[in-house]
Amino acid sequence: MQPYELIKAKRDGQKLDPSDIRAFIEAYTAGTVADYQMSAMCMAIFFKGLDARELGAWARAMLESGEVLDLSDTPAVKVDKHSTGGVGDKVSLSLAPLAAACGVPVPMISGRGLGHTGGTLDKLESIPGFRVDLPTSEYRRLVREVGCCLIGQTAQVAPADKKLYALRDVTATVDCIPLIASSIMSKKLAEGIDALVLDVKVGSGAFMKTVDDARTLARTMIGLGAEMNRKVVALLTDMDQPLGRQIGNALEVREAVDMLRGEAPEDYTEITYALTAEMLVLGKKAASVAEAREKLRKSVADGSAVRKLKEIVQSQGGDPRAIDDYSRLPTARSTVDVVAPADGFVTSIHTEGVGLAAVALGAGRQRVDSRIDPAVGFTLLKKVGDAVTRGEPMVRVHYNDAAPVEDVKARLLAAYRVGPDAPAPRPLVLARVE
């Protein structure tokens, strides 16, 4: 079938043959299917979906569009974590060295910012000199010798997904369960992992707004993992407000290091521990989550987690001194505060609105070729449940370019709700799916 016929068939709700799906992905990877044709296909899938057979074929074609890495020279159980994306979600920055310090090899191929969410690669690149573009030979060596390597997709690893990831970001086809599931699993299974922990975000700052949708996505990815003989566990975690208090690339690196020193906000620390503990159990370094959490606490207390982060940074060309001296990280020239409009309590934060404000400030991308300013972002001085008085600072904006600041302040003020009564606490981990 020709691309036009396949797009039309999916638009009209027909089932696509696996061989046609494979041919379509191969042609897109080679450049003979144009971006505008893939955009049309993605929108058709957004509205009509993929059944289990189609999804399996789509994910496998994405996986096999490039090199599937062999890490058998690292004999331990290799485990990675993937988040579906949130605002202030810097968990990978602390989780990877934590797990590696406890003996679990972490091969991590990450992405850049997508829509209103921040990207792990953008955060890592705010560390001076840090390289995420290492060749796969160096990636293998660092997983074996350091116990961790964090890179972006290379031209050889899931190249179809690399092209499609950027395209979805600017064509309003990000929040589509089949496309999310196949993107994540094709990339993760190409890494050479044995097991995977999924952090499926739920709430106003997540692509999945409801627990039911998040559970569906989790089960979809677990099914794809099982089809390819990989153990996958998912936690559904809260994203009805940003995670931690720092939003923005270099700001989030600081908070990640604070977490490894036991000095980070409670919500960020708890989510990091919960996900990393699952990795230690899958990696056979702990018999239970309780035992795993105790090992994690010890690695923070004795400094081994921070030491492992410095080793990772140095091994990937970064300046390890920035882990101790935050002045070596990019720092915005100016700050301004957004203040509370009334006395009361912060009753809710529209987290997607906060993420879009960060994009407008320059901490994320409005286009595929947008440049990110690693220094800019927000410090959330008040979060849900906190008491405020009229005129009290709620958010501190760190900026370099004054042009968008008034718009950003208005966006942040619109995202916050202040009421007379404190809301009931919301659990951080909403469910576990395996």
N, C-alpha and C positions, 0 to 999 in steps of 0.2 A: 504493500500500500504506500501511497505517497503521503508526505506529511499533511497535506491539506485533508486527505481522506481520513487520516487518523484523528486529527483535531476535530473534524466534523462528526466523526463517529462518537467520540467522547462527549462532545457538546450535546449530542442528541441522546446521551445516556446509554450508549451501547458498550459492551464489554470488549476490551482490546485483547488480542492474542499475545501471549508472552513473546513470541518471536518478533512480532511487530513492535512491541515495546522495546525489546533489545535493539532492534535496528534503528528505532527512533533515537534512543539514547546514544548509540554509537555515532549516528550522523550528527547529532548535536555536539558531541565531544569533538568530532572532526571538523565542525564548522559548516557542514553542508545543510544542516537545519539551522535557520537563523534565529537570533534572539527573539524577534517578534513572533516567530512561529512557536517557540517554546513558551513565550509569555501567554499566547493564546491557549496552548495546551494546559498550562498551569491553572489558568482561570477556569477552563472546562473541568479540570479535576477538582478545583475549589468547589464548584457547584454540583458536580455529579459524582465525585468520589472515585475510589478504586476498591474493588472487592479484594478478598484475601489473595486470590490467585494473581490478579493484576499487581497488587502491592508487592507481593513476593518477587515477581518478575522485575518490577521497577527498581526495587531496592538492590536486587542482585545485579542488575545491569549497571546501576550506579557504582556498586562495589567493584565490579569487574571491569569498569572503564579504565582502570589503571592498575598499579602494582598493589598486591596484597602482601603486606610486610611479614617477614618470617623472623620472629624473635626467639626461636627455639634455643639459641645460644645463651639465653637468660633462662635458667631452668626453673626458677620459682614461678608461682602463679601470678600472672601479670593482670592487674586490675586498673581500670580507669573509671572516672566519674563524668557524667555529662548533665548539665543543667539546660532546661528548655528556655532559660533566659529570664532575667528580671532586672529590676533597678536596684543598684547598690550590691549586686550579687558578685562578690569577689571571692567566693568560696574556693574556687580552684587554686587561687594564689596561696592559700594556707593549707588546703587539703593535700595537695600533691607533696610538699615537703614533709607534712605530718605522716602520711602513709609511708613514704620512702624512708623516713627516719625509723619507722617501726618494722622495716624489712619487706614491705610490699613494693615491687617494681611498678612504676606508674608511667606507662607510655601514653602521652596525652597530645593528641592533635586537636587544636582548638580553633575557634572562629573569631571573626571580628564582630563589631556591633551590628545588630540586626534590628531594624525598626527603632523602637524606643528603648531597646535594651543595650547594655554595654557588652563589649567583647573582651574575652580574656587576652587575646593577642594585643589589643590596643593598650591594655593595662600593663602587660609585660614590657611593651616597647617604651613605656614611660620611664623605665629603669635605664639610665644611660648605658648605651652599648649593647643592650640585651638583643640577641638575634633569635628570631623565630623562623628564619628561612634556611635552617641547616639542611644539608643533604641527608638522605635516608641512611647512608652509611654512618654518619656521625650520630644520628638519632639512635641507631642500633647500639653503637658503642656507649653512648651516655646512659641508655637504659640499663645496659649490662654493668657499667663501671660506677655510675653515680646513683643508679636506682631510680632515675626520673629524667625525662626530657619533655619539654613543652614547646611544640612547634606549630606552625600553620600548615595548611594543606600544601603539599608540593605539587609540581606539575605531574608527578607520577602517582600520587595517592588520590583516589576518587576524583579525578579531574572533572568529571561530569557534575559532581556535586559542587565543586569549587565555582564553576561557572554559574550554576543554577542558584547557589546560595546568594550571590550578589544580585542576580536578576530578580529573585523573589522579593528582596528587600525594597526594591523601587517599583514593584508592580502590584502591590497590595495583595500578594498571595503568600504571605508569611504564615498566617494563622490558619493552616489547613492541615488536619491530622495526617493524611497520607503523605503529604510532602514533608512535614516535619519529621515523621517517623522514618521515612526512607532516607532523608538527608542525614539525620543523626546516626542511624545504624550503618549506613554505607561507609560513612567516615570512620566510625568507631571500630567496625569490624575489620577495616583495612589496616588498623594500627598494629595488629599482631597481639591483641589482648586475648585473655582467657575468660574474663568475666567483666561485668560492667554494672555500676551503680548509677541509677537515673534519679535526678532531682527534678521532678515535674512540678513546676510552679503553678499555683492556683490563686486567682484574685485579680484585682483591678490593674496590677502591674504585670500580669502574665498574659501569654497568648491564650491560655486556657482560663476562662473566667469562672468556670464552675467545677466542683469536685467530680461530677459525672463525666465531663469532657476530659478532665485530667486523667481520670481512671481509664477512660477509653484509649487515650494516647499511650498511657503506661502499658496497658495490656497489648496494644498494637506492637509496641517496640519489644516487649518481652516475647511476643510470638515470633517476631522476625529473628530475635536472638536464638530462640529455641530451634527455629528452622535451620540455623547455621551453627548449631551445637555450641552455643555460648550461654553461660548462666547469667541472667539479668535480674536484678532486684530494683524496685523503684520505691522512693518515698515521695508522697505528695506533700509539698510544703507551702506555707503561706506566703503570698506575695500581694496581700491587700495593703501593705505599706512597704516602703523600701527596706532592704536588709541592711542593718548597721546604721551608721550615721553619716558616712562619707559617700558621695556620688561624684564620679569623675575619675579619670584614669590614675594620675599620680596620687590623688587623695585616697583612692581605694587601695593602692599599694601600701600606703602608710598604715591603713587600718588592718590590712592583712598581716603585716609584720607585728602590729600591736597584738593581734590575736595569738600569734605564735609565742608572744611573751606573756600571755594571760591577761592582757590589758584591754581587750576589745569589748564592745557592747554585748550584752547577754544573748540577744537574739541571733546575732551573727556567729557567736561562739557555739551556741547550742546546735545550730544547723550544721556547722562544720564538723563538730564532734559526731553528730548522728550519721552523717553521710560517710565520714572516714571510718567510723566503727564498722559499718557494713562492708567496707572495702577490706578491712583486716580480717573479718570473718570469711569472706569469699576467698581471700588470699591465704587462708589457713595459718594466719599468724595469731589468731585468737579463737577460742572455742565458742565464745558467746559475745554478744554486743557489750555486756557489762564488763567482761575481761578486756575487750578492745578499748572501751572508753578509759579504763584505768591505765592502759599502756599509753594512750594518747595524752592523758593528763601528765604522766611521768615525762614524756618527751618534751612537753612544754616546760615543766618545772626544772628539768635538768639542762635545758638549753639546746638539746640535740635537734629540735625542730627548726630553730632559727639557724643553727649551724648548717643544717641540710639545705635550707633556702639559700644561704650564702654560697654553698658549694654549687648548687644548681645555677645561680646567677653567674658565678665566675666561669663555670664550664660552658655557658652559652654566650660568653663575650661581654657580659654585663659588669658593672662596677659594684662589687660586693660592699664597698664602703657606704653606698646609699642605703643599705639595710640598717646601718647604725646611725647614719647622719642624714636625716630627711632633707637637709638643705641642699643635698646633691640631687634630689629629685626636682622635676619642674615645679615651679611655684608661681602662682598668679601674682600680678603686680598690685591688684586692688581687690577690696572686698566691700560689700554693702549688705545690709540686713533687710530681710522681709519681716515685718512686725505683725503681731496679733491684732486683729480688728476689734476684739472684744475680750472681756473677762470670760473665763470658763475652762473648758477642757478641749484638747484636740480629739474630736470624735471620729474623724476619718481622714485619710489622705488618698486622693485619686492618684495612684502610683504611676499609671501610664502618663498622666499629665506632667508629673515630675520628670519622667524620662524624656518626654518630648521637650520640656523646658531645657534639659541638659543638652539635647541635640541642638536646640536653637542657640544655646550659649557657645557651642563649638566642641562639646565633649563627645558628640556622636556625629554620624553622617546623615546629611540630607540627600546626598547623591552618592553613587558608587565611587566617584572620584573625589569626594569631599576630603579635605585635610582636617584632621583632628588636632585640637589644641590639648595636649596632655595635662596642662596645668590647671585648667578651669574646672569648675564643678560646684557642688554644694556641700555644706555641713548642716545636717538636720539637727538643730538645737532642741527642737521639740518633736516628739512623735506621738502616736495614738495613745491616749490615756494620760498624757502629761498636762498638768495645769498651766494656764497662761493668764497673764494680765494684759489688758489693752496697751499696745505700744511696746510690748516685750518682744525681743527678737525670736523668731521661730526658725528661720533658715538664713544661713550666711552664704552669700553668693561670692565665689572666687572668680574674678574675671580679668581678662587682658584687654578685650575690645569693648569699649563702652557702648557701642552702637545698639546691640540687642538687649541691653540690661533692663530697660524699662519694660519691654515685652516679657522678658524672662521673669521679672518680679511679679508682673500681673498673672502670668501662668501659674506661678507657685502659690500666689494668694488664692487663686481660683481652685487650686488642687486641695487646699486645706479647708476643713470644716471645723468650726469651733462652736460648741454647744454648752449648755449649763450642766450637763451630767457626764461623768466619765463613763465610757463604754465598757462592756464586759470584756475581759481578756479573751483573745482568740488563740487557740493552740498553734504552735509553730509547725509541728508535723501532724498532718491531717489524716494520713493513712499510709500503710505499707502494702505494697503489691508485689507478689512474686509468682 
